[in-house]
């Protein structure tokens, strides 16, 4: 089977395509640059496209970081450490990541921790030290802070 050759994408067509994408969902600069590179455009063309998207308010990494952090807590049940690593993978700077994490609704964050803890605790015997450690490890891998994990595990153990 012969591989189909791609027609080159013009800079204007790529800018329009990415503006449409950004209008539908938050995107970060690093993901858009990857898409531009895969389309075969040059670094200079990428810079001009990114600048146009930023000046048109289609692209804003701070806005993306806030949406990413909020959605990861709300839908994936992630803690701050895992969110920070996810943002770093998207090449979001430490300051923007910190601001995004600080913007997370505290009540929603605690609810996500409770949901994750309760879901895991259903399959464990929290009178067993080994199972308490499994719960702690699970929540730590989800990115939650150790002091919050300790509080929720203590609460769940007393509740039994």
Backbone as CSV, one residue per row, in Angstrom:
resi,resn,N_x,N_y,N_z,CA_x,CA_y,CA_z,C_x,C_y,C_z
1,UNK,0.845,-1.175,0.000,0.000,0.000,0.000,0.892,1.241,0.000
2,UNK,0.592,2.142,-0.874,1.366,3.357,-1.016,0.926,4.398,0.013
3,UNK,1.890,5.051,0.621,1.576,6.085,1.602,1.174,7.358,0.861
4,UNK,0.030,7.910,1.272,-0.433,9.146,0.643,0.421,10.315,1.056
5,UNK,0.796,11.114,0.109,1.572,12.309,0.436,0.627,13.408,0.879
6,UNK,1.036,14.104,1.915,0.233,15.216,2.415,0.490,16.449,1.581
7,UNK,-0.590,17.167,1.348,-0.414,18.462,0.696,0.068,19.432,1.756
8,UNK,0.991,20.292,1.394,1.464,21.259,2.383,0.330,22.203,2.813
9,UNK,0.323,22.518,4.088,-0.691,23.410,4.643,-0.123,24.819,4.620
10,UNK,-0.925,25.766,4.208,-0.462,27.150,4.205,-0.485,27.694,5.634
11,UNK,0.285,28.741,5.829,0.328,29.369,7.157,-1.046,29.892,7.549
12,UNK,-1.733,30.499,6.611,-3.066,31.055,6.885,-4.068,29.948,7.197
13,UNK,-4.023,28.857,6.455,-4.944,27.749,6.705,-4.693,27.146,8.087
14,UNK,-3.425,27.016,8.462,-3.087,26.467,9.777,-3.540,27.413,10.878
15,UNK,-3.364,28.714,10.675,-3.801,29.686,11.675,-5.312,29.594,11.865
16,UNK,-6.052,29.479,10.783,-7.518,29.378,10.868,-7.936,28.071,11.550
17,UNK,-7.267,26.991,11.203,-7.580,25.682,11.795,-7.339,25.706,13.305
18,UNK,-6.212,26.297,13.708,-5.891,26.344,15.139,-6.776,27.335,15.888
19,UNK,-7.162,28.428,15.245,-8.082,29.377,15.882,-9.419,28.689,16.151
20,UNK,-9.869,27.891,15.202,-11.112,27.141,15.380,-10.985,26.156,16.540
21,UNK,-9.861,25.458,16.602,-9.610,24.509,17.686,-9.611,25.225,19.037
22,UNK,-8.922,26.363,19.104,-8.840,27.120,20.357,-10.194,27.696,20.760
23,UNK,-11.043,27.997,19.791,-12.375,28.526,20.097,-13.248,27.438,20.721
24,UNK,-12.971,26.180,20.394,-13.765,25.069,20.920,-13.269,24.564,22.265
25,UNK,-11.940,24.627,22.511,-11.388,24.128,23.778,-10.068,24.832,24.060
26,UNK,-9.748,24.902,25.352,-8.484,25.529,25.745,-7.315,24.687,25.227
27,UNK,-6.311,25.362,24.701,-5.114,24.714,24.186,-3.905,25.428,24.775
28,UNK,-2.776,24.741,24.794,-1.546,25.378,25.266,-0.606,25.558,24.074
29,UNK,0.317,26.473,24.240,1.243,26.809,23.162,2.056,25.611,22.708
30,UNK,2.529,24.796,23.639,3.390,23.671,23.246,2.634,22.666,22.374
31,UNK,1.370,22.410,22.677,0.582,21.487,21.851,0.350,22.053,20.459
32,UNK,0.086,23.364,20.389,-0.140,23.982,19.084,1.145,23.998,18.258
33,UNK,2.262,24.259,18.901,3.549,24.233,18.175,3.830,22.832,17.624
34,UNK,3.478,21.824,18.378,3.660,20.445,17.908,2.798,20.195,16.671
35,UNK,1.551,20.654,16.696,0.659,20.486,15.554,1.195,21.218,14.325
36,UNK,1.713,22.414,14.541,2.266,23.199,13.438,3.475,22.481,12.849
37,UNK,4.342,21.971,13.707,5.548,21.255,13.241,5.155,20.008,12.452
38,UNK,4.156,19.271,12.949,3.708,18.062,12.246,3.103,18.385,10.877
39,UNK,2.564,19.595,10.741,1.997,20.008,9.454,3.091,20.425,8.473
40,UNK,4.336,20.518,8.970,5.458,20.823,8.089,5.784,22.298,7.940
41,UNK,5.242,23.135,8.811,5.550,24.562,8.718,6.859,24.870,9.437
42,UNK,7.455,25.989,9.106,8.750,26.376,9.672,8.564,26.993,11.059
43,UNK,9.663,27.166,11.759,9.640,27.795,13.080,9.171,29.240,12.987
44,UNK,9.602,29.957,11.946,9.151,31.343,11.765,7.642,31.410,11.538
45,UNK,7.127,30.498,10.730,5.687,30.452,10.499,4.957,30.120,11.804
46,UNK,5.509,29.202,12.566,4.912,28.835,13.855,4.867,30.034,14.781
47,UNK,5.968,30.788,14.834,6.014,31.977,15.692,4.938,32.981,15.302
48,UNK,4.756,33.199,13.999,3.742,34.153,13.538,2.325,33.654,13.861
49,UNK,2.090,32.371,13.693,0.774,31.810,13.998,0.475,31.938,15.489
50,UNK,1.437,31.565,16.327,1.255,31.650,17.783,1.000,33.087,18.201
51,UNK,1.765,34.031,17.644,1.585,35.452,17.964,0.182,35.921,17.572
52,UNK,-0.297,35.498,16.409,-1.638,35.890,15.956,-2.708,35.305,16.876
53,UNK,-2.542,34.067,17.287,-3.517,33.434,18.179,-3.526,34.100,19.552
54,UNK,-2.339,34.486,20.039,-2.268,35.158,21.338,-2.871,36.557,21.265
55,UNK,-2.565,37.282,20.214,-3.102,38.648,20.105,-4.610,38.626,19.884
56,UNK,-5.120,37.575,19.267,-6.566,37.429,19.081,-7.268,36.811,20.283
57,UNK,-6.534,36.579,21.358,-7.051,35.999,22.610,-7.567,34.566,22.435
58,UNK,-7.116,33.885,21.377,-7.477,32.480,21.207,-6.593,31.597,22.091
59,UNK,-5.376,32.042,22.310,-4.383,31.257,23.038,-3.894,32.040,24.245
60,UNK,-3.993,31.412,25.416,-3.535,32.027,26.659,-3.133,30.887,27.592
61,UNK,-1.824,30.725,27.818,-1.352,29.609,28.642,-1.833,29.696,30.084
62,UNK,-2.015,30.902,30.613,-2.516,31.040,31.987,-3.955,30.534,32.069
63,UNK,-4.755,30.893,31.092,-6.148,30.438,31.046,-6.204,28.923,30.857
64,UNK,-5.317,28.404,29.988,-5.243,26.962,29.778,-4.886,26.250,31.088
65,UNK,-3.896,26.771,31.805,-3.433,26.134,33.041,-4.553,26.083,34.079
66,UNK,-5.314,27.163,34.203,-6.435,27.180,35.161,-7.497,26.149,34.775
67,UNK,-7.828,26.089,33.500,-8.833,25.125,33.029,-8.334,23.693,33.207
68,UNK,-7.066,23.459,32.904,-6.463,22.131,33.034,-6.522,21.676,34.493
69,UNK,-6.096,22.554,35.408,-6.080,22.207,36.833,-7.492,21.933,37.342
70,UNK,-8.418,22.808,36.999,-9.811,22.641,37.444,-10.400,21.336,36.906
71,UNK,-10.183,21.056,35.630,-10.743,19.843,35.023,-10.100,18.572,35.570
72,UNK,-8.813,18.604,35.852,-8.151,17.410,36.380,-8.635,17.093,37.789
73,UNK,-8.938,18.108,38.573,-9.507,17.863,39.903,-10.925,17.346,39.758
74,UNK,-11.709,18.038,38.949,-13.135,17.737,38.816,-13.408,16.386,38.160
75,UNK,-12.713,16.085,37.082,-13.055,14.901,36.296,-12.110,13.714,36.486
76,UNK,-10.841,13.979,36.811,-9.878,12.889,36.955,-9.534,12.615,38.419
77,UNK,-9.905,13.528,39.311,-9.610,13.337,40.728,-8.130,13.408,41.043
78,UNK,-7.434,14.314,40.385,-5.995,14.466,40.607,-5.727,15.448,41.730
79,UNK,-4.578,15.263,42.389,-4.096,16.192,43.390,-3.114,17.183,42.766
80,UNK,-2.661,18.123,43.584,-1.820,19.216,43.108,-0.503,18.744,42.489
81,UNK,0.138,17.755,43.083,1.438,17.303,42.569,1.296,16.698,41.167
82,UNK,0.259,15.927,40.957,0.056,15.306,39.644,-0.345,16.360,38.610
83,UNK,-1.130,17.331,39.026,-1.495,18.424,38.128,-0.253,19.209,37.728
84,UNK,0.619,19.494,38.708,1.857,20.230,38.409,2.716,19.464,37.399
85,UNK,2.797,18.151,37.542,3.583,17.344,36.598,2.931,17.362,35.213
86,UNK,1.611,17.304,35.169,0.908,17.366,33.893,1.125,18.693,33.193
87,UNK,1.079,19.773,33.962,1.334,21.087,33.379,2.782,21.210,32.908
88,UNK,3.716,20.644,33.655,5.126,20.677,33.238,5.307,19.927,31.919
89,UNK,4.567,18.834,31.753,4.636,18.086,30.495,4.106,18.926,29.334
90,UNK,3.235,19.870,29.631,2.704,20.786,28.617,3.563,22.041,28.491
91,UNK,4.685,22.058,29.200,5.639,23.172,29.188,5.047,24.476,29.741
92,UNK,4.239,24.322,30.773,3.667,25.481,31.463,4.613,25.833,32.608
93,UNK,5.000,27.105,32.691,5.998,27.544,33.664,5.528,27.350,35.099
94,UNK,6.483,27.327,36.015,6.191,27.124,37.429,5.239,28.152,38.001
95,UNK,5.389,29.407,37.617,4.528,30.467,38.138,3.095,30.261,37.684
96,UNK,2.901,29.977,36.396,1.545,29.747,35.895,0.934,28.504,36.523
97,UNK,1.744,27.474,36.718,1.254,26.240,37.337,0.824,26.510,38.775
98,UNK,1.636,27.243,39.507,1.316,27.581,40.899,0.028,28.388,40.974
99,UNK,-0.112,29.379,40.108,-1.334,30.192,40.097,-2.554,29.355,39.761
100,UNK,-2.402,28.438,38.825,-3.524,27.579,38.429,-3.946,26.674,39.578
101,UNK,-2.977,26.124,40.274,-3.283,25.224,41.400,-3.916,26.008,42.545
102,UNK,-3.434,27.221,42.782,-4.014,28.051,43.836,-5.448,28.480,43.499
103,UNK,-5.787,28.508,42.218,-7.123,28.931,41.792,-8.168,27.818,41.919
104,UNK,-7.725,26.603,42.207,-8.660,25.483,42.352,-9.535,25.727,43.572
105,UNK,-10.837,25.504,43.402,-11.771,25.645,44.513,-11.418,24.614,45.585
106,UNK,-11.159,25.071,46.788,-10.705,24.203,47.885,-11.723,23.111,48.204
107,UNK,-12.996,23.460,48.198,-14.043,22.481,48.497,-14.055,21.371,47.446
108,UNK,-13.906,21.768,46.179,-13.877,20.787,45.098,-12.657,19.869,45.223
109,UNK,-11.542,20.453,45.635,-10.301,19.695,45.797,-10.460,18.635,46.894
110,UNK,-11.019,19.038,48.023,-11.232,18.112,49.139,-12.245,17.040,48.741
111,UNK,-13.278,17.423,47.998,-14.257,16.442,47.518,-13.595,15.401,46.610
112,UNK,-12.669,15.842,45.762,-11.959,14.912,44.879,-11.120,13.940,45.703
113,UNK,-10.463,14.455,46.740,-9.683,13.601,47.636,-10.594,12.577,48.317
114,UNK,-11.736,13.031,48.819,-12.674,12.119,49.485,-13.167,11.037,48.529
115,UNK,-13.541,11.435,47.316,-14.026,10.458,46.334,-12.967,9.405,46.043
116,UNK,-11.718,9.856,45.838,-10.628,8.925,45.539,-10.370,8.001,46.725
117,UNK,-10.396,8.560,47.931,-10.137,7.762,49.134,-11.249,6.739,49.375
118,UNK,-12.473,7.173,49.253,-13.600,6.261,49.483,-13.661,5.149,48.444
119,UNK,-13.377,5.480,47.210,-13.395,4.469,46.147,-12.350,3.386,46.411
120,UNK,-11.164,3.796,46.809,-10.096,2.828,47.089,-10.375,2.079,48.398
121,UNK,-10.884,2.783,49.406,-11.108,2.177,50.724,-12.141,1.052,50.677
122,UNK,-13.042,1.096,49.701,-14.057,0.034,49.592,-13.435,-1.347,49.429
123,UNK,-12.276,-1.401,48.801,-11.634,-2.697,48.550,-10.572,-3.036,49.602
124,UNK,-10.491,-2.222,50.660,-9.445,-2.422,51.673,-10.042,-2.642,53.063
125,UNK,-9.239,-3.240,53.920,-9.584,-3.394,55.329,-8.708,-2.405,56.095
126,UNK,-9.285,-1.272,56.473,-8.487,-0.207,57.081,-8.101,-0.476,58.529
127,UNK,-8.424,-1.660,59.042,-7.882,-2.043,60.340,-6.499,-2.659,60.140
128,UNK,-6.188,-2.991,58.917,-4.880,-3.557,58.580,-3.904,-2.436,58.225
129,UNK,-2.750,-2.454,58.866,-1.723,-1.442,58.610,-1.283,-1.469,57.143
130,UNK,-1.202,-2.661,56.592,-0.782,-2.825,55.198,-1.796,-2.163,54.247
131,UNK,-3.077,-2.326,54.518,-4.100,-1.731,53.665,-4.163,-0.208,53.819
132,UNK,-3.906,0.282,55.020,-3.839,1.733,55.217,-2.686,2.293,54.379
133,UNK,-1.566,1.574,54.347,-0.427,2.004,53.538,-0.783,1.978,52.049
134,UNK,-1.560,0.994,51.622,-1.999,0.925,50.218,-2.852,2.145,49.867
135,UNK,-3.741,2.520,50.782,-4.584,3.695,50.557,-3.721,4.947,50.470
136,UNK,-2.780,5.074,51.391,-1.888,6.231,51.414,-1.108,6.321,50.092
137,UNK,-0.551,5.193,49.666,0.223,5.162,48.422,-0.649,5.525,47.227
138,UNK,-1.855,4.982,47.198,-2.780,5.274,46.098,-3.053,6.775,46.001
139,UNK,-3.362,7.394,47.126,-3.677,8.820,47.125,-2.447,9.674,46.808
140,UNK,-1.284,9.238,47.246,-0.047,9.954,46.922,0.224,9.886,45.417
141,UNK,-0.046,8.743,44.816,0.137,8.603,43.367,-0.858,9.461,42.599
142,UNK,-1.990,9.748,43.200,-2.968,10.634,42.574,-2.556,12.094,42.718
143,UNK,-1.497,12.354,43.511,-0.950,13.699,43.607,-1.392,14.509,44.802
144,UNK,-2.036,13.874,45.771,-2.496,14.611,46.943,-1.376,14.759,47.968
145,UNK,-1.477,15.804,48.767,-0.470,16.139,49.760,-0.545,15.189,50.951
146,UNK,0.613,14.904,51.524,0.688,13.913,52.600,-0.149,14.292,53.821
147,UNK,-0.189,15.576,54.209,-0.984,15.948,55.386,-2.473,15.738,55.149
148,UNK,-2.946,15.971,53.917,-4.350,15.714,53.611,-4.640,14.216,53.581
149,UNK,-3.694,13.452,53.050,-3.859,11.997,53.007,-3.932,11.445,54.420
150,UNK,-3.053,11.912,55.285,-3.062,11.445,56.678,-4.389,11.755,57.350
151,UNK,-4.914,12.959,57.102,-6.190,13.331,57.722,-7.333,12.462,57.226
152,UNK,-7.381,12.195,55.923,-8.493,11.399,55.395,-8.369,9.935,55.816
153,UNK,-7.153,9.411,55.868,-6.999,8.013,56.301,-7.354,7.881,57.784
154,UNK,-6.960,8.848,58.601,-7.335,8.814,60.020,-8.860,8.866,60.166
155,UNK,-9.478,9.733,59.412,-10.937,9.861,59.464,-11.616,8.556,59.049
156,UNK,-11.157,7.955,57.957,-11.770,6.709,57.477,-11.553,5.560,58.461
157,UNK,-10.410,5.532,59.110,-10.126,4.461,60.086,-11.016,4.612,61.312
158,UNK,-11.263,5.829,61.768,-12.108,6.071,62.932,-13.557,5.763,62.616
159,UNK,-13.912,5.958,61.364,-15.287,5.762,60.926,-15.670,4.286,60.912
160,UNK,-14.698,3.385,60.975,-14.974,1.943,60.874,-15.076,1.299,62.216
